[in-house]
Amino acid sequence: MKDYLRDYCTEAFRFYARNGKSTEKYKKKIYQEALEEQKKLERSSGLGDPTGTAILRAEAAVDEKIAEIKDMEAVELTIAELEGRHRHEVVRAVEFVYFKEPKKDLEPGDIGSRVHIAEINIPASERSIYNYLKKARMLFAEHRGLRTENYKKKKKNKNNKSLQ
C-alpha cells in the first residue's frame, strides 16, 4: 500500500529542520528580509513612506508563506505532543532520520541508512523505527489538517481481515 502522506510529511519535517526548528524565527526571517528589500527599493527610488509601505510588504511576505508556516507549526505541535506523551523514542527517530542534513537532497538509500543509525542509537528494531516515523507523520498530518481517513480505513480493513 502506498503511503500517500509519506513524502509530504517527510518533507515538512525536513523543511522545519532546514529553517532552524522554530516557526517564530522563520516568520521573523521572512518579515526582516521583506522589510529590508522594500526599504532598499524605497531608498533607491526616493519615493514613498519607507516604514509604512515596508511594513505592509513584510506582512504580505509572511502571508505568502502561510503554507510553509502552517507546516512548521504542525511539526512543532507534533514534537510537543510526542514529548508530552513521553514518546521520546519517536522524537529521537524523527531527529535521526528526518532532521539529519535537512539542506541536502535525499538520495536513494538515505532514509534506510539513517534508520539503521537510529536503531543502534535509540535502541530499537528497524521495524520499530519505521513505526515511530509513521506515527510522527500521521500525527503531523492530523495537526496539519490533511486527509487521513482513507489511510485509517485501509488500516482498519487490514486489521479486520487478519482477525478472520
HELIX and SHEET records of a PDB file:
HELIX    1   1 ARG A    6  ARG A   18  1                                  13    
HELIX    2   2 THR A   23  SER A   45  1                                  23    
HELIX    3   3 PRO A   50  GLU A   64  1                                  15    
HELIX    4   4 ILE A   66  GLY A   84  1                                  19    
HELIX    5   5 HIS A   88  VAL A   97  1                                  10    
HELIX    6   6 ASP A  110  ASN A  121  1                                  12    
HELIX    7   7 GLU A  126  ARG A  144  1                                  19    
HELIX    8   8 GLU A  149  LEU A  163  1                                  15    
END                                                                             
